[in-house]
Amino acid sequence: MEILQTLIFKFQSWIQSPEFLFPFTNNRFFLILLVIVLIRLKYNTYSSMWASALVNIPGTLLHELMHYCVGLVLNARPCNFTILPRRAADGSYVMGSVSFRNVTFYNAVPSALAPLFLLAIGFYLNRYYLPRMPLTAVNYILYVLLQTILIENAMPSGADFKVARMYFKGIVFYGVLFVGWLISLI
């Protein structure tokens, strides 16, 4: 029994060693492979609404939380927040939603496109947290899982784009602000 414990300990130490992990963390091929495997595992749960919901809850929570926070800051007055899945009228599933009571031209576009802020969070984690993180197999897998969740759920849904398109004044307003910001960088 002691020999088995020693072998397990040596195997774990070898897997956790930087020498073993360096080829995996320094090669983008393995990173992309791991992300694709994670996404395939996720899509395999789509045959069951509840299994899919369970796998999607972390990302749905982050996605809807971005809508909620931006709407709260910009006075859109969030009134309903849910991450529980439900069947839509067209037969598809809605994984989560946030409703607002005060949607106007100045808060509709940022509230609808708020999940894009998850990209900034993912970039920050990659730039400032990853270099300080001890290189272990568990940390690396958790990092890839977190980044996959953040980036995949940063994309606004079709309903989000539909809400943003409804407020042409808001699109023009934020378009002018964006162009002004780009000009100031030059």
C-alpha positions as a Markdown table, in Angstrom:
| # | Residue | x | y | z |
|---|---|---|---|---|
| 1 | Met | 0.0 | 0.0 | 0.0 |
| 2 | Glu | 2.9 | 2.3 | 0.8 |
| 3 | Ile | 4.4 | 1.7 | -2.6 |
| 4 | Leu | 1.1 | 2.7 | -4.3 |
| 5 | Gln | 0.9 | 5.9 | -2.3 |
| 6 | Thr | 4.5 | 6.7 | -3.2 |
| 7 | Leu | 3.8 | 6.1 | -6.8 |
| 8 | Ile | 0.7 | 8.3 | -6.8 |
| 9 | Phe | 2.6 | 11.1 | -5.0 |
| 10 | Lys | 5.5 | 10.9 | -7.5 |
| 11 | Phe | 3.0 | 11.0 | -10.4 |
| 12 | Gln | 1.2 | 14.0 | -9.0 |
| 13 | Ser | 4.5 | 15.8 | -8.4 |
| 14 | Trp | 5.6 | 15.1 | -11.9 |
| 15 | Ile | 2.3 | 16.3 | -13.4 |
| 16 | Gln | 2.4 | 19.5 | -11.3 |
| 17 | Ser | 6.1 | 20.2 | -12.1 |
| 18 | Pro | 6.8 | 23.3 | -14.3 |
| 19 | Glu | 9.0 | 21.1 | -16.6 |
| 20 | Phe | 6.0 | 18.9 | -17.4 |
| 21 | Leu | 3.5 | 21.8 | -17.8 |
| 22 | Phe | 5.7 | 24.2 | -19.8 |
| 23 | Pro | 5.1 | 22.5 | -23.2 |
| 24 | Phe | 1.4 | 22.6 | -22.6 |
| 25 | Thr | 1.2 | 26.2 | -21.4 |
| 26 | Asn | 3.7 | 27.6 | -23.9 |
| 27 | Asn | 2.0 | 26.0 | -27.0 |
| 28 | Arg | -1.2 | 27.5 | -28.3 |
| 29 | Phe | -2.1 | 24.3 | -30.0 |
| 30 | Phe | -2.8 | 22.6 | -26.6 |
| 31 | Leu | -4.7 | 25.6 | -25.4 |
| 32 | Ile | -7.0 | 25.6 | -28.4 |
| 33 | Leu | -7.4 | 21.9 | -28.2 |
| 34 | Leu | -8.5 | 22.2 | -24.5 |
| 35 | Val | -11.0 | 25.0 | -25.3 |
| 36 | Ile | -12.5 | 22.9 | -28.2 |
| 37 | Val | -12.8 | 19.9 | -25.9 |
| 38 | Leu | -14.6 | 22.0 | -23.2 |
| 39 | Ile | -17.0 | 23.5 | -25.8 |
| 40 | Arg | -17.7 | 20.0 | -27.2 |
| 41 | Leu | -18.5 | 18.7 | -23.7 |
| 42 | Lys | -20.8 | 21.7 | -23.2 |
| 43 | Tyr | -22.7 | 21.2 | -26.5 |
| 44 | Asn | -23.2 | 17.5 | -25.7 |
| 45 | Thr | -25.4 | 18.6 | -22.8 |
| 46 | Tyr | -27.8 | 20.5 | -25.2 |
| 47 | Ser | -30.1 | 17.4 | -25.6 |
| 48 | Ser | -31.4 | 18.1 | -22.1 |
| 49 | Met | -32.6 | 21.5 | -21.1 |
| 50 | Trp | -31.7 | 21.0 | -17.4 |
| 51 | Ala | -28.2 | 19.6 | -18.1 |
| 52 | Ser | -27.6 | 22.5 | -20.5 |
| 53 | Ala | -28.8 | 25.0 | -17.9 |
| 54 | Leu | -26.6 | 23.5 | -15.2 |
| 55 | Val | -23.5 | 23.7 | -17.5 |
| 56 | Asn | -24.5 | 27.3 | -18.7 |
| 57 | Ile | -25.4 | 28.8 | -15.3 |
| 58 | Pro | -21.9 | 30.3 | -14.5 |
| 59 | Gly | -21.8 | 32.0 | -18.0 |
| 60 | Thr | -25.4 | 33.0 | -17.9 |
| 61 | Leu | -25.0 | 34.5 | -14.5 |
| 62 | Leu | -22.0 | 36.6 | -15.7 |
| 63 | His | -23.8 | 37.6 | -18.9 |
| 64 | Glu | -27.0 | 38.7 | -17.2 |
| 65 | Leu | -25.0 | 40.3 | -14.3 |
| 66 | Met | -23.3 | 42.6 | -16.9 |
| 67 | His | -26.7 | 43.6 | -18.2 |
| 68 | Tyr | -28.0 | 44.3 | -14.7 |
| 69 | Cys | -24.9 | 46.3 | -13.5 |
| 70 | Val | -24.7 | 48.5 | -16.6 |
| 71 | Gly | -28.5 | 49.1 | -16.5 |
| 72 | Leu | -28.3 | 50.0 | -12.9 |
| 73 | Val | -25.4 | 52.4 | -13.4 |
| 74 | Leu | -27.2 | 54.1 | -16.4 |
| 75 | Asn | -30.6 | 54.3 | -14.7 |
| 76 | Ala | -32.4 | 51.7 | -16.8 |
| 77 | Arg | -33.9 | 50.5 | -13.5 |
| 78 | Pro | -33.5 | 46.7 | -13.7 |
| 79 | Cys | -36.7 | 45.0 | -12.4 |
| 80 | Asn | -36.3 | 41.3 | -13.1 |
| 81 | Phe | -33.2 | 39.1 | -13.1 |
| 82 | Thr | -33.3 | 35.4 | -13.8 |
| 83 | Ile | -30.9 | 32.7 | -14.7 |
| 84 | Leu | -33.4 | 29.9 | -14.7 |
| 85 | Pro | -34.1 | 28.5 | -18.2 |
| 86 | Arg | -37.6 | 28.8 | -19.7 |
| 87 | Arg | -39.2 | 27.9 | -23.0 |
| 88 | Ala | -39.7 | 30.9 | -25.4 |
| 89 | Ala | -42.9 | 31.3 | -27.5 |
| 90 | Asp | -41.0 | 30.0 | -30.6 |
| 91 | Gly | -40.0 | 26.8 | -28.8 |
| 92 | Ser | -36.4 | 27.7 | -28.1 |
| 93 | Tyr | -34.9 | 28.1 | -24.6 |
| 94 | Val | -34.0 | 31.3 | -22.9 |
| 95 | Met | -31.3 | 30.7 | -20.4 |
| 96 | Gly | -31.7 | 34.0 | -18.5 |
| 97 | Ser | -32.9 | 37.5 | -18.8 |
| 98 | Val | -32.9 | 41.0 | -17.2 |
| 99 | Ser | -35.9 | 43.3 | -17.6 |
| 100 | Phe | -35.7 | 47.1 | -17.3 |
| 101 | Arg | -38.3 | 49.7 | -16.5 |
| 102 | Asn | -36.6 | 52.8 | -17.9 |
| 103 | Val | -35.0 | 52.0 | -21.3 |
| 104 | Thr | -34.1 | 55.2 | -23.1 |
| 105 | Phe | -31.8 | 56.2 | -26.0 |
| 106 | Tyr | -28.8 | 56.8 | -23.7 |
| 107 | Asn | -29.0 | 53.5 | -21.7 |
| 108 | Ala | -30.5 | 51.0 | -24.2 |
| 109 | Val | -27.3 | 50.3 | -26.3 |
| 110 | Pro | -24.8 | 50.0 | -23.4 |
| 111 | Ser | -27.3 | 47.9 | -21.4 |
| 112 | Ala | -28.0 | 45.6 | -24.3 |
| 113 | Leu | -24.3 | 45.2 | -25.3 |
| 114 | Ala | -23.1 | 45.1 | -21.6 |
| 115 | Pro | -21.8 | 41.5 | -21.8 |
| 116 | Leu | -18.9 | 42.8 | -24.0 |
| 117 | Phe | -17.4 | 44.0 | -20.7 |
| 118 | Leu | -16.6 | 40.3 | -20.0 |
| 119 | Leu | -13.9 | 40.6 | -22.7 |
| 120 | Ala | -12.2 | 43.3 | -20.7 |
| 121 | Ile | -12.4 | 41.2 | -17.6 |
| 122 | Gly | -10.9 | 38.2 | -19.5 |
| 123 | Phe | -8.2 | 40.5 | -20.9 |
| 124 | Tyr | -7.4 | 41.8 | -17.4 |
| 125 | Leu | -7.1 | 38.3 | -16.0 |
| 126 | Asn | -4.9 | 37.2 | -18.8 |
| 127 | Arg | -2.6 | 40.2 | -18.6 |
| 128 | Tyr | -2.3 | 40.7 | -14.9 |
| 129 | Tyr | -3.4 | 37.6 | -13.0 |
| 130 | Leu | -2.0 | 34.8 | -15.2 |
| 131 | Pro | 1.6 | 35.8 | -14.9 |
| 132 | Arg | 1.4 | 35.8 | -11.1 |
| 133 | Met | -0.5 | 32.5 | -10.9 |
| 134 | Pro | 1.6 | 29.5 | -9.9 |
| 135 | Leu | 2.0 | 27.1 | -12.8 |
| 136 | Thr | 0.1 | 24.0 | -11.8 |
| 137 | Ala | -2.1 | 21.7 | -13.9 |
| 138 | Val | -5.2 | 22.6 | -11.8 |
| 139 | Asn | -4.6 | 26.3 | -12.1 |
| 140 | Tyr | -4.0 | 26.1 | -15.8 |
| 141 | Ile | -7.2 | 24.1 | -16.4 |
| 142 | Leu | -9.2 | 26.4 | -14.2 |
| 143 | Tyr | -7.7 | 29.4 | -16.0 |
| 144 | Val | -8.7 | 28.0 | -19.4 |
| 145 | Leu | -12.2 | 27.1 | -18.2 |
| 146 | Leu | -12.7 | 30.6 | -16.7 |
| 147 | Gln | -11.5 | 32.3 | -19.9 |
| 148 | Thr | -13.7 | 30.1 | -22.0 |
| 149 | Ile | -16.7 | 30.9 | -19.9 |
| 150 | Leu | -15.9 | 34.7 | -20.0 |
| 151 | Ile | -15.2 | 34.9 | -23.7 |
| 152 | Glu | -18.1 | 32.7 | -24.8 |
| 153 | Asn | -20.6 | 34.6 | -22.7 |
| 154 | Ala | -19.3 | 38.0 | -23.7 |
| 155 | Met | -21.2 | 37.8 | -27.0 |
| 156 | Pro | -24.5 | 39.6 | -26.8 |
| 157 | Ser | -27.5 | 37.5 | -27.8 |
| 158 | Gly | -29.7 | 38.1 | -30.8 |
| 159 | Ala | -32.3 | 39.6 | -28.4 |
| 160 | Asp | -29.6 | 41.9 | -27.1 |
| 161 | Phe | -28.7 | 43.1 | -30.6 |
| 162 | Lys | -32.4 | 43.6 | -31.4 |
| 163 | Val | -32.9 | 45.8 | -28.3 |
| 164 | Ala | -29.8 | 47.9 | -29.3 |
| 165 | Arg | -31.0 | 48.3 | -32.9 |
| 166 | Met | -34.4 | 49.7 | -31.7 |
| 167 | Tyr | -32.7 | 52.8 | -30.4 |
| 168 | Phe | -31.1 | 54.5 | -33.4 |
| 169 | Lys | -30.5 | 57.7 | -31.4 |
| 170 | Gly | -28.4 | 55.7 | -29.0 |
| 171 | Ile | -26.4 | 54.0 | -31.7 |
| 172 | Val | -25.6 | 57.5 | -33.2 |
| 173 | Phe | -24.9 | 58.9 | -29.8 |
| 174 | Tyr | -22.4 | 56.2 | -28.9 |
| 175 | Gly | -21.0 | 56.0 | -32.4 |
| 176 | Val | -20.1 | 59.7 | -32.2 |
| 177 | Leu | -18.6 | 59.2 | -28.7 |
| 178 | Phe | -16.6 | 56.3 | -30.0 |
| 179 | Val | -15.3 | 58.2 | -33.1 |
| 180 | Gly | -14.4 | 61.1 | -30.8 |
| 181 | Trp | -12.5 | 58.8 | -28.6 |
| 182 | Leu | -10.6 | 57.3 | -31.5 |
| 183 | Ile | -9.7 | 60.8 | -32.8 |
| 184 | Ser | -8.4 | 61.8 | -29.4 |
| 185 | Leu | -6.0 | 58.8 | -29.5 |
| 186 | Ile | -4.4 | 60.1 | -32.6 |
